[in-house]
């Protein structure tokens, strides 16, 4: 079978010379494109275009777990691993494919490195067993917050002072065109941290700001499961007091019951889930996921996570739900559907509605007006929900 290779080219008509591809999402194969597509997903102005690469390629020899393989040059380590028959390693779950989450990391020439954006070279040595190697992840922050996240209890949100310190993880399995945090999501250039380093920094800033909330958001924090579980274990070790609120905000798409069990056992006692909609068509528009089967799986997993936490950890985990709203991608009828869906699980669950406004690629949408957000709140209350908070340009409006 003849392999088809892809490379990214620059559409000069769309390129704004913004520097994003230099400062945030860098190319790790500058001499010749390896087809990793990281820049394609990350460019805010969609100025990177994937095209077929028909240039001649030489053969290079690379060893994987001590076995020598021959590969065409200018492909990524991850592509080479797949060609060698590896059912892709090694940590767990989904990957960001852009270099931020480090979930696909393997040992390359003795160092832990990301396989999704690293090009193979002749003589490269690859080892796939990373169990004894400290996992890494790109982290932004910490930063103090007066409001917190989806699962920050409302009685804390309204205090008007710092209540939480947060970090954000790079890398996400979704491709939301209106991503609200894309400078973090698509960062593959910053130096990564180990779970212990991140936990120690968070603990230090908890003392500095005098807060009990310790939050991690993204991007999508759950992609690198080994990193996240170790992080919560370290955070719990350093913050054993019952007042410590160890907070995870997630899109919920990888939160299977066994993963949730591990998180709770590791010390996570505060979880926010953002299912992105009730209908798969809406989910696909919001997330940029084009494969309907995958979109259905992700959406169902997120809603199942909400129910599983509510049914099994009501006494151990404070649960919050986030809803992204903009009339450009969600109708009020669907808001009502979401309200009934949540109320059928537990009408006491805290729900935060986020007024999505133009960022990243979708700059055509307008930020919902406060009066629109108040209407959304009224609809959710009418559906039976008792604790609805809406974010507006004038501030948060609570229960």
TORPAZA-539180 format. One record per residue: residue in three letters; x, y, z of N, C-alpha, C in turn. Coordinates in steps of 0.2 Angstrom, whole numbers, plus 5000, padded with zeros to 4 digits. Example, Ala and Ser with C-alpha at 12.3 -4.5 7.8 and 13.67 -1.06 7.14 Angstrom:
BEGIN
ALA506649725039506249785039506649845039;SER506449895035506849955036506450005039;
//
This chain:
BEGIN
UNK500449945000500050005000500450065000;UNK500350114996500750174995500450225000;UNK500950245004500850295009500750365007;UNK500250405009500150475007500350515013;UNK500750565011501050615016500750675015;UNK500750715021500450785021500950835024;UNK500850895021501250945024500851005025;UNK500951055029500651115030500951175026;UNK500551215022500851275019500451335022;UNK500751385021500451455023500051485018;UNK499451505020499051545015499151615017;UNK499551645013499851715014499251765015;UNK498651745011498151795011497751795018;UNK497851745022497551735029498051755034;UNK498651745033499151755038499151825040;UNK499151835047499151905050499751925053;UNK500251885053500951895056500851905063;UNK500451865066500251885073500751855078;UNK501251805076501751775080501551715084;UNK500951695083500651645087501051575086;UNK501251565079501651505077502351515079;UNK502551565082503251575084503351575092;UNK502851605095502851615103502451565106;UNK501951535103501451485107501451415104;UNK501351415098501351345095501851335090;UNK502451315092503051315087503051255083;UNK503351255077503551205073504151165075;UNK504151095076504651055079505051025073;UNK504751035067505151005061505151065056;UNK505551115057505551175053505951165046;UNK506351115046506751105040506251075034;UNK505851035036505351005031504750975036;UNK504150995034503550985038503450905038;UNK503350885045503250815046502550795046;UNK502050845045501350835044501050815051;UNK501250845056500950835063500250875063;UNK500250925059499550965059499451005065;UNK499951015070499851055076499751125074;UNK500151155069500051225067499351235063;UNK499151185060498451185057497951195062;UNK497951155067497451165072497451225076;UNK498051255077498251305082498151375079;UNK498251385072498251455069497651485070;UNK497651545074496951585075496651605069;UNK497051615064496751645057496651595052;UNK496751525054496651475049497151485043;UNK497751505044498151515038498651465036;UNK498551405040498951345038498451295035;UNK498751275029498351225025498651165024;UNK498351105026498651035024498551015017;UNK499150995014499150975007499550915006;UNK499450875001499850815000500550834998;UNK500950795001501750805000501950754996;UNK502150764990502450714985503150714984;UNK503550754988504250754988504550694990;UNK505050674987505450614988505650604995;UNK505650554998505850535005506350485005;UNK506950495008507350435009507150395015;UNK507450335016507350295022507850305027;UNK507550305033507950315039507850255044;UNK508350235048508250185053508250205060;UNK507750185063507550205070507350145074;UNK507650135080507550085085506950095089;UNK506450055090505950055095505949995099;UNK506050015106506149955111506649905109;UNK507149935106507749885104507649855097;UNK507149865094507049835087507149885082;UNK507549875077507649925072507149925066;UNK506849975065506349985059506650035054;UNK506350025048506450075043505850115041;UNK505950185041505350225040505550275035;UNK505050305031505150365027505350425031;UNK505850465029506050515033505450575033;UNK505550615038505050675039504350655040;UNK504250605045503650595048503750595056;UNK503250595060503250605067503450535070;UNK503650545076503750485080503150445081;UNK502550485082501950445083501750415077;UNK501850445071501650405065502150345064;UNK502750355066503150295065502950235070;UNK502750255076502550205080501850165078;UNK501450205074500850175071501050125066;UNK501550145062501750105056502050045058;UNK502350045064502749985067502249945071;UNK501549965071501049915074500949935081;UNK501149985084500950005091500250025091;UNK499850005096499150025097499250085102;UNK499150145100499550195102499650205109;UNK500250205111500450215118500250275122;UNK500650285127500750235132500450255138;UNK500150315139499950335145499150315146;UNK498750355143498050335143497650385139;UNK497050365137496550415135496650445128;UNK496350505127496450545121497050585121;UNK497150615116497750655115497550725112;UNK497950775113497850845110498050845103;UNK498550805101498850805094499250875093;UNK499350915098499650985096500250995101;UNK500450945105501050955109500950985116;UNK500350995118500251025125500150975130;UNK499850925129499650885135500150825137;UNK500650815132501150765134500850695135;UNK500250685133499950615134500350565130;UNK500550585124500950535119501650535120;UNK501950555126502650555127502950485127;UNK503550485124503950425125504650445126;UNK505050395127505750415129506150415122;UNK506450475120506750475114507450495115;UNK507950455113508650465114508750485122;UNK508450445126508550455133508150505137;UNK507750545133507350595136506550585135;UNK506150605140505450605138505250665134;UNK504950645128504750695123504150675120;UNK503750725117503150715114503250685107;UNK502850625106502950595099502450625094;UNK501950665096501550685091501850745087;UNK502350785089502650835086503350825084;UNK503650775087504350765086504550725079;UNK504950745075505050705069505550655070;UNK505550605067506050545067506650565064;UNK507250545066507850555063508250485062;UNK508750485058509150425057509450405064;UNK509450345066509750325072509450345078;UNK508850365078508450385084508250325088;UNK508350325095508150275099507450295103;UNK506950255102506350265105506150205110;UNK505950225116505750175121505050195123;UNK504550145123503850165124503650155132;UNK504050115136503850105143504050165147;UNK503550205149503650265153503450265160;UNK503250205162502950205169503350225174;UNK504050215174504450235179504750305178;UNK504450345173504750405172504150455174;UNK504450515177503950565180503550595174;UNK502950595174502550625168502650705168;UNK502550735162502550805162501950835158;UNK501850905159501250935157501451005156;UNK501251045151501351115151500751145155;UNK500951195159500451225164500551305163;UNK499951335164499951405164499651425171;UNK499951485174499751505181500251485186;UNK500151485192499451495195499251575195;UNK498551575196498251645196497651645201;UNK497651695205497051695210496451715207;UNK495851695209495251715207494751735212;UNK494351785210493751805215493151765213;UNK493051735208492451695205492551625205;UNK493151595202493251525202492951495196;UNK492751435196492551395190491851365191;UNK491651315186491051295186490751265193;UNK491251235196491051195202491251235209;UNK491451295208491551335214490951355217;UNK490851335223490151345226489951425226;UNK489351435225489151505224489251545231;UNK489151515236489251555243489951575243;UNK490451545240491151575240491151625234;UNK490851615228490951665223490751735225;UNK490251745229489951805231490251845236;UNK490851815238491251855244491551915242;UNK491751915235492051975233492851985235;UNK493151925236493851925237494151865234;UNK494751855234495051795231494851735235;UNK494551685231494351625234494651555232;UNK495051565226495351505223495951525219;UNK496451485219497051495215496951435209;UNK497151455203497051405198497651405193;UNK497751345190498151335185497751305179;UNK498051315173497751285167498251245163;UNK497951185160498351145157498351155149;UNK498951145146498951155138498651085135;UNK498351095129498151035126497451015127;UNK497051005122496350985122496150935116;UNK495750895118495450845113494950875108;UNK494650935110494150965106494451025102;UNK494051045097494351095093493851155092;UNK493651185098493151235098493351295094;UNK492951315089493151375085493151445089;UNK492751435095492651495099493051485106;UNK493551445106493951425112494151495116;UNK493951495122494051545126494751555129;UNK495151505128495751505132496351475127;UNK496251495121496651465115497451475116;UNK497651525120498351535121498651485125;UNK498251455130498451405134498351335130;UNK497751325127497551265124498051245119;UNK498351285115498751265109499551285111;UNK499651295117500351305119500751245119;UNK501251235114501751175114502451205115;UNK502551265117503251295117503451305125;UNK503051305129503251325136503551255139;UNK503951265144504251215148503751175152;UNK503751115152503251075156503451065163;UNK502951045168503051035175502850965176;UNK503150935182502950875184502350885189;UNK501950825191501450835195501650865202;UNK502250845204502450875211502650945210;UNK502950965205503151035204502451075204;UNK501951055200501351095200500951095207;UNK500951045210500651035217501051085222;UNK501651085222502051125226501951205225;UNK501851215219501751285217501051305219;UNK500551265218499851285220499851285228;UNK500151245231500151245238500451315241;UNK500951335238501351395240500851455239;UNK500551455233500051515232499451505236;UNK499251455238498651445242498851485249;UNK499451475251499651515257499651585256;UNK499951605250500051675248499351715248;UNK498851685245498251715244497751695249;UNK497851655254497451635259496751605257;UNK496751555252496151525249496151455251;UNK495551425250495551355251495451315244;UNK495251355239495151325232495751315228;UNK495851255226496451245222496251215215;UNK496151245210495851225204496351215198;UNK496151165194496451155188495951145182;UNK496151185177495651185171496151185165;UNK495851205159496251195153496051245148;UNK496151225141496351155139495851105142;UNK496151045142495750985145496250945150;UNK496150955156496650925161496650855161;UNK496050815159496050745160496350705154;UNK496650745149496950705144497550665146;UNK497950685150498550655153498450625160;UNK498050565160497850535166498350525171;UNK498950495169499450485174499650545177;UNK499750595173499950665176499450685181;UNK498850685179498250715183498150675190;UNK498150615190498050575196498650585201;UNK499250585198499850605203499850675205;UNK499550715201499550785203499050795209;UNK498450765209497950765214498250725221;UNK498550675220498850645225499350685229;UNK499850715225500250765228499950825231;UNK499450855228499050905231498750885237;UNK498450825238498150805244498650795249;UNK499250765248499750755253499950825256;UNK500050875251500250945254499650985257;UNK499050965256498451005258497950955261;UNK498150915267497750865270497150895274;UNK497150955275496550985279495950975276;UNK495350965279494650965276494451025273;UNK494751085274494451145271494751145263;UNK495251105262495551115255495051085250;UNK494951125245494451115240494851095233;UNK494951035232495351015226494951005220;UNK494951055216494451075210494751055204;UNK494351015200494450995193493851025189;UNK494051065183493551085178493751045172;UNK493251015169493350965163492750975158;UNK492950955152492350955147492050885148;UNK492250845152491950775153492050725148;UNK492350735143492350685137492750625138;UNK493150625143493550565145493450545152;UNK492950575155492850555162492350495163;UNK492650435162492350375163492250355170;UNK491850315172491750295179492350275183;UNK492850235180493450215183493950275184;UNK493950315179494350375179494050425185;UNK493450435186493150475191493350445198;UNK493250375198493450335205494150355207;UNK494650355202495350365203495450435205;UNK495150485202495150555204494950565211;UNK494350535213494150545220494550515225;UNK494850455223495250415228495950455229;UNK496150495223496750535224496650595228;UNK496050615229495950675233495450735230;UNK495350725224494850775220494150775223;UNK493950825226493350835229492850885227;UNK493050915221492650965218492750965210;UNK492150945207492250935200491750975196;UNK491951005191491451045186491551005179;UNK490950995176490850965170490551005165;UNK490751015159490451055154490251015148;UNK489650985148489450945142489350975135;UNK489351035135489351075128488651075125;UNK488151045128487551045124487150975126;UNK486450975123486050915124486050875117;UNK486150915111486050885105486750875102;UNK486850815098487550805095487650855090;UNK487150885086487350935081487650995084;UNK487351015090487651075094488351055096;UNK488350995099489050985101489550985096;UNK489450965090489850965084490051035082;UNK489551075082489651145080490051185086;UNK489951175092490351205097491051175098;UNK491151115097491751085098492251075092;UNK491951085086492351075080492451005078;UNK492150955082492250885081491850865075;UNK492150835069491750825063491550755063;UNK491850715066491650645066491050635071;UNK490450615068489850615072489850555077;UNK490150505075490150445080490650465086;UNK491150495085491550525090491250575095;UNK490850625091490450675095489950645099;UNK489650595097489150555101489450525107;UNK489950495106490350465112490550515117;UNK490850565115491050615119490450645123;UNK489950665120489350695123489050655128;UNK489050585126488750535131489150525137;UNK489850525136490250515141490250575146;UNK490150635144490150695148489450695152;UNK488950675149488250675153488250615158;UNK488550555156488650505160489050515166;UNK489550555165490050575171489650615176;UNK489150665173488750705178488350655182;UNK488050615179487550565183487950525188;UNK488550495185488950455190489150485196;UNK489450545195489650585201489050605206;UNK488450625203487850635207487650575211;UNK487650515207487350455210487850425215;UNK488450435214488950395218489450435223;UNK489450505222489850545226489550605229;UNK488950605230488550665232488850685239;UNK489150635243489350655250490050675250;UNK490450665244491150675244491350725239;UNK490950735234491150785228490650835227;UNK490850905227490450955225490450955218;UNK489850955215489750945208489451015205;UNK489751035199489451095196489451075188;UNK489051105185488951095178489051165174;UNK489351165169489451225165489051215158;UNK488751265156488451265149488651325145;UNK488951315140489151375135488551395131;UNK488451465132487851485128488051545123;UNK487751535117487751595113487251575108;UNK486751625106486251605101486451585095;UNK487151595093487351575087487451505086;UNK487551465092487651395092487151355096;UNK486751395100486251355104485551395105;UNK485051355104484351385105484151385112;UNK483651425113483351425120482951365121;UNK482751335116482351265116482851215119;UNK483451215116483951165119484151185126;UNK484251245128484351265135483851235139;UNK483151235137482651205141482751135142;UNK482951095136483151025136483651015141;UNK484151055141484751045146484451055153;UNK484051105154483751115161483451055164;UNK482951025159482650965161483050905162;UNK483550895158484050845159484450845165;UNK484650905167485050915174484550905179;UNK483950925179483450925184483250845186;UNK483250805180483050735181483650705185;UNK484250725185484850695188484750725196;UNK484750785196484750815203484650895202;UNK484050915204483850995203484351035208;UNK484651005213485151045217485851055214;UNK485951025209486651035206486751105204;UNK487351135205487451205203487651205196;UNK487351255192487351265185487651335184;UNK488151335180488451395178488451405170;UNK488051455168488051465161488551525159;UNK488951505154489451555152489251585145;UNK489351655145489151695139489751695134;UNK489751645130490251635125490351695120;UNK490951725120490951785115491551775110;UNK491651815105492051795100492851795102;UNK493151735101493851725102494051675097;UNK494751665097495051615093494851625085;UNK494551575082494351585075493651605074;UNK493151595078492451615077492351685080;UNK492551735076492551805078491951845075;UNK491451805072490851835069490351835075;UNK490351795080489851795085489851855090;UNK489351875092489251935097489151905104;UNK489451935109489351915116488651925118;UNK488351875121487651885123487551945128;UNK486951975127486852035131486652005138;UNK486752045143486452025150485752005150;UNK485352045146484652025147484451955144;UNK484951935139484851865136485051815141;UNK485551835145485851785150485351775155;UNK484951825157484451825162483851785160;UNK483751785153483151745151483351675151;UNK484051655149484251585150484251565157;UNK484351605162484351585169483651575171;UNK483151615168482451605170482151535167;UNK482351515161482151455158482451395162;UNK483051405164483351345168483051335175;UNK482851395178482451395184481751365183;UNK481451385178480751355176480851275175;UNK481451255173481451185172481551145178;UNK481651185184481751145190482351155193;UNK482851185190483551195193483551255198;UNK483851235204483751285210484351335211;UNK484951315208485551345209485851365202;UNK485651415199485851435192486251505193;UNK486851505190487251565190487351575182;UNK487351645180487451665173488051715173;UNK488451705169489051755168488751805163;UNK488851865164488651915160489251975159;UNK489252015155489752065154489652115160;UNK489152115164489152155170489352115176;UNK489452055176489652015181489251955182;UNK489351915187488951855188488251865192;UNK487751835190487151835193486951775196;UNK486851765202486851705205486151685207;UNK486051625211485351605213484951655216;
//
